[in-house]
Amino acid sequence: MCGIAFSISRGGDQTASGRLDELFQKIQAATAARGPDAQETITQEVEQHRLTFCASELRLRGDTLVKQPHIDDSGNILCWNGEIFEGLEVSPAENDGVKLLGRLRTTGTPREVAQVFGEIEGPYAFVYYQRATQKLYFARDPLGRRSLLVHHPDETRPYFLLSSVSAGLHDGYNLEEVSTENIYAIDLKILASTPNFVDFRTCITELSRLEVSAEWPFAHASPVNRLLPEDPPKVASLDIIPPHLTAAVDDLIAQLDRSVMLRVQNIPRPHYVAPGQARVAIFFSGGIDSTMLAFLAHRHVDPDEPIDLLNVAFENPRKIAVKVEGNIGGIPKREKKQKLREPLDYSTVKVSYDVPDRITGLQEVEELRRLCPNRKWNFLEINVPFEESQHARATVEALMFPSRTVMDLSLAIALYFAARGVGQVRSHPGAEPEAYTSPARVLLNGLGSDELLGGYGRHRTAFKAAGWQAVIDELQLEIDRIPTRNLGRDDRVISSWGKETRHPFLSLSVVNFLARLPVHLKMDPRLESGLGEKLLLRLAARKLGLVEASARKKRAMQFGSHSARMAPGEGDRKGDLMLDR
């Protein structure tokens, strides 16, 4: 994984250039945190415009460190923030960015460039300058698993900017996430003949991913199978897989197993990670998604290495206040406001980090230890005092920008501390804790299973309202919304620690496999909670021996870790409210 930043400015405007230089220095510093192994910046003059390419490197591929930006002997330049897991043969000794640039140099037309990216699978964002045609291409992968932000020139900020990161709230840009619907091409020759630089958008061509050749397997996610079930048989118990689900269960296990394998194998060992230390960690709540990933990772991670399970818990004064003073929701409004202004008396309270995710995590690690007794599982208790979380708030808000809602903060701050990986471990249940910092640079995330397998309550609601057709429509909306939800935000937050998150459920191979399955093979909203949602995954987990995990109900991360609405008085704040500036 890497960080990338790029800018175009027109010569002659000294004020704009000075403003851009000041802003770009801040972005470079944030970019360096994503790739602590190496950083490089190069500048070129093309058609009276200054092009600045910046990239940092987090070495997770190849035998040797390769600096970015990548430049070939024809003058083509690639800033690459991604991983190629399928579609282009990359040996363990090779760097995928170098291989990709070699493939791109064989292209000439925009369609040929688009074809290269339609044939590879993995998370990515890139900027590619094709010298022969003086075209500059940029895009994110179809699911938006890597961050790429854009500022388009305006009258007061006449420069173009692309970046993996933001510098937080800043008057030097108007940032937004790059859409995943297209691959974009800037024609620098046309730009040179455009009198007003603010008309920059007229020089950009959009290559729609939805209109490309069907022969390109990873150009976009497959549409959801729209076959309506008539009256499928009901599953009575997770212990017995009915005949109509047998093949789908086996195929899901095989697909997920391969996806995990591709994401945990051949990870280079940094100089500070000794043999026998963890190179892979998992965001771990003890729920079915993270437990499946942990179990499958065990199959492919070196048996002599531990796997770190990152479990975060927050001191939440609002929750503590309820314990100390009871629920004050029913008292008069004026009295309630006065009570919330009063400082909380901690003298009679012992702060506990036994949040829901800690309880289920501790239960589930024991199941993993029973099933995989020769693996060392480091259950990392990451306890975050309220004062520490509030001290980090400004940093987290800057990292997640331009995402700025209450829910964004609740999720981002949980990921921020989880990814940091600083906490305590115990050699066995009941043992005294020992301080531990996870050295793992690759962090597996279970995001995506609810969207693909019908894990949300709204899927059950849709079925009650309008039957299977409504569920199918909702599942299609889920896939369509994945790129616009929170992956870019999560990438910016997690990678600030020089670590990379990988999403096995969001491999396009897994996404397309599940999208093509008929809806009744994935879920059954006719069944009770804890069985009907994500039914296929529950059956797969039960088949692998994950009995406890297979029956657990869904719980959102911000509620399971108590990172949501921590301060007294915030209980009524809705997640979609914008944060105060």
N, C-alpha and C positions, 0 to 999 in steps of 0.2 A: 504494500500500500504506500501511497505517496500523497503529497499535497501539491497542487498545481495552482498557478496564478498567471494571468496573461492580461496585457493591456495594449490598446492601440490609441495613439494620440497623433494629432497633426502638428507638424512643425510650425513655429512662428508665434504660438500663443504661450508666452512665458508664464503668465499667471496660471493658466490651466495646467501647464506642465509642472509648475511648482506644487500645485495642490495635489496633482496625481502622484508626484514623487513622495510627498509626505504620507499620503494614504497608502501607497504601495509598500512603503517600508513597514508599516504596521501589519499589512497583510503578509508580507514576507516572514515576519517574526512568528505570526500564527501558523503559517505554512510549515515553518521549520519544526514546530512542535509535533506535527503529524509525521514527519520523516526525519528523525534525529540522526540517522546514519550519514546523510550527505545532503547538501543543498547547493544549488547552482542557479545563476541568473545570467541570461544572455540577451543582448539587445541588437536588433537589426533595423536598418533603414530600408523601407520598401515603398517605392512610389510616393516619396515625400511624407511618409508616415513612419513613426517610431513604433516598432513592435517589441515588446518586452516579454520574454518567456521566463518563468520561474518554476522550479520544481524541487521538492525535497524527497528523500528516499527512506523508506522503512524496508529494509531488506528481508523479504519473505519468500524470495524465489532465487534459485541459482547458487552456484558455488562461490562466486565472487561478487563483491559490491560493484554495482554499475551506477554511475552518476547520471542524473537527468538534468536538463532535457536531453533526449536522445537525438543525435544528429547523424545523418549518413553522408557519404561522400558526394551526393548530388545536392546537398543543401536542404534536404527535407528535415523538418523538426517535429518531434513528437513529445508532448507532455502527457504522461500516462499515469493515471491513478486507478489501478484496477488489478484484477486477477483473471487469467484465462484458465478455466477449468475444463472446457470442452471446445472442440471445433478447430483448434490449431495445436498441432503436436509440439509440446514444450517439454523437453527432458528435464529431470531433476537438476541437472547442472546448468541449465540455460535460464536466461532472464526473459520473461514473457514480453516485456516492453521492446526489447531488442528484436525478438522474433516478429512481433507485430509490425514494427517499422519496416523490417525486411519484406513483409507481405504487402504493406501499403505502397512501397516504392514500385511495385509492379502495376499499380493502378494509374489511370489517367483521368477518367470521367467521374463525375459525382456519383453516378450509379455504381461504378466499380468500387468506389470507396465505401458506399453504403453496403455493398455486398459483403465486404470484409467483416464489417461489424454485425451483419445479419447471420454470419456463420460461426460466431464465437459466443460462448456462454460464460458468464461471470459478471461480477459487479464492476462497473467502470464509469469513469468520466475522462474525457480526453480533449486535447487541443492539438490539431495536426496542421502544419503548414506545408503545402505542396508547392515547392519553389517553381517548378516548370510552368504551372498554370497560374501562379500567384493567387491561389485560393487557400483560405483558412477554414478548416472544418472543426466543429466542436459538438459534443453531445454527451448525454448520460445513457446508461444501459436502459433497456425498455421498462424495467421495474423501478428505476431510480434508486438503486442501492448505494450509490456514492453521491456525495454532495457536489453540485456545481451551481454556483450563483452567478447572476449576470446583472450588470448595470449598463443600460443603453444611454448614449450621449443625450444631454439636454442643454439648454442655453447656458445654465450656470455651471454645468459639469460636462464640458464637451470632450469626453473620452469614453472609450469602450473598455469594459472590465469583465473578466471571468475569474472566478476564484473558488477553490474548495472550501474556503473559510470566510468568515466575516471578521471585521474589527469591532463588532457590536454596533450600537446605535451611533451613526456618524453622518454628518451633513455632506460628506464627500461622495455619497452614492445613494442610489435608490435600488436596493438589491431585491431580487426575486429568484426563485428556483428556476433553473432551465427546464423547460417542458421535456418530457421523455417521448413525446409523440413524433418528434422529428430528429433527423440529423441536419445540422445547419452548416451552410457554406457561405463565407464572406468572400466576395470577389474584390480583391484589392485594386484591380485595374479600374473597375467601375467606381470604387470609392475615390480613387485619385481624380476622377473627372466630375465628382459631385461637389458643387461649390460650397454648400453648407454642410459641415460635418454632422450637424444635428439630424440631417436626413439619412443617417447611417443605416436605418432599417431597410431602406430601398435597395441596399447592396447585399442583403442577406437572402439566400434561397433556402426554402424549407423542403427537405426530402422526407416525405411522410413514410413512416414505418408501416402503416397499414396498407399502403399501395404498392409495396415491393413484391418481389417474386415469392411465390409460395414455396419455392425450392430452398429458401433460406430459413433454416429451422429455428433460429433464435432472433428473428427480426422483431417479433412481438409475441405476447402471450396468446395461447389458443383460446377461442371462445368457449364458453361453458356449454356442455352437452344439454340440448333443450328437449330431450326425450322425456315425455311425461309418464311416470309410472302409473299403472292402473290400480293395483291393490297388492303391493309387494308384501311378502311374508314378514312378520315381526320377529325380531331377535328377542328371545326370552331371557338369555343369560350370556354374559361375556365368556363364559367357560366353554360354550359350544358354538363353533363357527358354522352357520348354515351353509348348505351347498352353493347357494347363489352368491355368497360372499367369499368363498374360499380363494379363488384366483385373485380377486382384488386385494385381499389381505396380504397374500404372498407377494404380489407385485408392489404394493406400497412398501413393504419391508425392504424389498430389493432396491427400489428407487431411492428410498431414504438412506439405506446403507451405503449405496454408491455415492450419493451426494455428500454424506459425512466423510467418507473415505477420501474423496477428492479435496476436501477442505482441511484435513488434518495430516495428510501424508507429506513427507519431504519438506518440512518446515526447517529452515536453517537455524542452527543454534548460535545465538549471539555470544560474544566473547564472555559476557558476564553470567551466562547460564551454564552451570556445570552439568556434566553428564549425570542423569538421575534426577534432574530438576524438571519441573513442568514446562512444556511448551504450548499446551492447550488448556484453556479454561472455558467454563460454561456459565452463562448467567442462569442461576439455579434457584428455583422457587420450590422444587419438589413436585411441581405439576407435571402433567403427562407430557407436554412438549419438551421441556428441558430434561426430563428424565429419559425420554426416548433418545435424545441427542447424546446424553452421557453414556447410556448403555451401548449405543452404536459406535461412539468414539472409542470406547474400550476395546472394540474389535480391531482397531487400526492404529492406535497409539502404541508406541514402544512399550512392551509390558514392564520394563524396568523404570518407567517414568510415572510419576503421579499425574492425575488429572485434577485440576483445581476447580472447585465448585463455588462460585461467587454468590453469596447470599447476603443481601443488604437489608438493614433494619434501621429505622429512624426513631429518635426520641421525638414524640409528637405531643407538645404541650396541650393541644386541643383535646386529644384523647385522654391525657392524664387529668385534665380539668374535669372531665366527665366522671372519672373514677373518684376524684377527691370530693367534688361538689355536687355530683349527680348531673343529670341532664337538665339544663336551665332553659331549654327551648320553650317550656310552657309558662314561664313567668312573664310579667308585663314588660313591654318593649324598653321602657326607660330604665327599669331596674336591671334588665338584661344587659343593656349597653354599659351601665355603671359597673356591673360585675365583671364584664369582659375587660374593662380598663384596669382593674385591680391586678397587681402582680400575683402570680400563682405561688402559693406556699408549698415549697418542696420539702419542708422539714419532716413531714409525716409520710413522704412518698419515696419509695425506692424505685429509681428509674429502671425499667425492664425493657429489654429488646426482644421479648417474646411476641413478636408480631406474627400475624398469620403465616407469612412466607417462611419465617424462621422455624415455626412449629412443623409445618409440612416438609420443609427442607431437611430437618433433622430426622424425621420419620423416614423420608425417602432415601437418604444416604445409607441408612441401615439396610434397606432392601437391596440397594446396589452392592453393598458389602457382602450380603448373603449370596447374591447371584454371581459376583465377580470377586471372590475372596482373595485373589492374588494381586489385585490392583490396589494401589494406595490412592485413596480418595481424600484429598485435602478439602474438607468442608470449611470454607473460609467465612467466619462470622465477621461481617463488616458492619460495625456499630457506629452510627453517626449521631453525635450529640446535637441538640437543637442549635446551640450557639455556632457549632462548626458548619452546619448546613446553611445557616443564615449568613455567615461570613463568606461562603462560597457562592452565594446567590448571584452577585453581580458578575462573577466570572462565568457562571453557567448561562446567564441571560445573554452575555456577549457571544458565547460559543453557539448557542442555538439560534441567534438572530439570523434571518428575519422572522423566525417562529416566535410568537410573543403572547400566547394565551396562558391562562392559569394551568390548563392541563399540560401544555408543552413544558412548563416549568416542573410540574409534579413528576413527569416521566423523565425529563432530562436530568434532573438532580439525582434521581435514583440511579440512572445509568452512569452519571459522572462518578459517583462514589464507588459503584460496583466495578467500573472499569479501572479505577485507580488500584484496586486490589490490595488495600492495606487493611489488615484486621488481625484476627487470631484464629488458631486452629487447636484442636484437641486430639490427642493420640487415640482416645477412645471415649465413649460417652461417660460423663462424670469426671473426666480428668481435668486438671488445671489447664487453663488456656495458655498458649504460647504465641507470642507475636510472630506474625508471618506476613510477608509481602509477596504476592504472586508475580513470578517472573514471566508468565506466559504473555506472548504478544498476539496470539490468535484466540479470539473469544467467540464461541458459538452462541447464537441467539435463536430462540424458538419462534420468532416472529413469523407470521404467515399461515400457520396451521388453522387458526380460527377463521380467517378469510376464505381459505380453500376448502375446508371440511365442515363448515357450518357450525362454528363454535360459539357464536354470539346469541344472546337472548333475542335479538331482533329477527333471527332466522325462525325461531319458534313462533314469534309474534306474526311474522309474515304468513306462516303456514295456517295459523288460526284464522287469519283474516281472509286469505284467498287461495289456500291449498298449495300444492306442489308448484304450480306455475309461479306463484309469488316468491317461493324459495329460490327457484331457478333464476328469476330476475334479480333477486337480492344477491345471489352468489356472483352473477355477472357484474353487478355494481361493485362488489368487493374487489374483484380483480381489476376493474377499471380504475378504482380509487387507490390501489396500492401505491402507484408512483407519486400521488399527490398527498399522501398522509404524513408520514413522519420519518421515513428512512434517511432523507438528507439531514434532518435535524439530529437524529441519533448518530449518524456518521460523524458529524462535526463535533459532537460532544465526546464520544468514545475515543476518537482518534487524537484528541488533544493530549492524551497520555502516551502517544506513540504506540498505540495498539490498534488492531484491526478486528472489526466484527464481521463474522461470516454467517450467512443465513441458509442452512441446508434446506429448509422448507421452501425457500424462494429461489432455488435453482430453477431455471426455466424448464429443465427436463421434468422436475417434480411438478411444477405448476401446470405444465401442459398435460402431463399424465393425469393429474387430478381433475383438470378442467374437462377432459374428454370422457371421464367416467359419468355414467348416469347418476343423477342426484341421489336416488334411494340407496346407492351403494356407499355413499359417503356419510350420510346422516339420516336420522329418522325422528322428526319432531313429534311423532305420535307417542314416542317412548318417554319415560320420566327423565328428569334432569339428572345428569351424571351417567347417562347411558345413551340417550338419543343423539346428543350433540357430539360431533366428531366420532360417530360410531365406528367407522372404519379404523381410525387410529386407535381407538380403545381396544378393538378386537386384536389389532396387531400387537399392541403393548401386552395384552394378556397372553397372547401366544408366545411372546418372548420371555414370559415369566414375571413381568412387572405388574403384579396383582394389585398392589395398593395404588400405584400411579394410574392404572387404567380406569379406576373408578372415581378419581378426584374431579371435582367440579372446577370450572374456570373461575379465576380471580385475577382482576387487573393488577398490574405491577404496582401502581401507585397506592392501591388500597392494601395489597398484601404486604408491602414494605412500610406502610404508614408515611409515605412521602407526600401525600396529598393534604393540602390545607392544614398546615402544621400549627400556625399561630392561633391562639384563642380569638374567636370572632370571625374566623374564615370559613366556618362550617357551611355557610349559605352561599359561598362564592361558586358560581357555575364554571365548569371547565372551559367553556368557550369565551369567557370574558377576557378582554385584553389586559395585559399587565400595565400597571401605572408606570409612566415614564419617570 
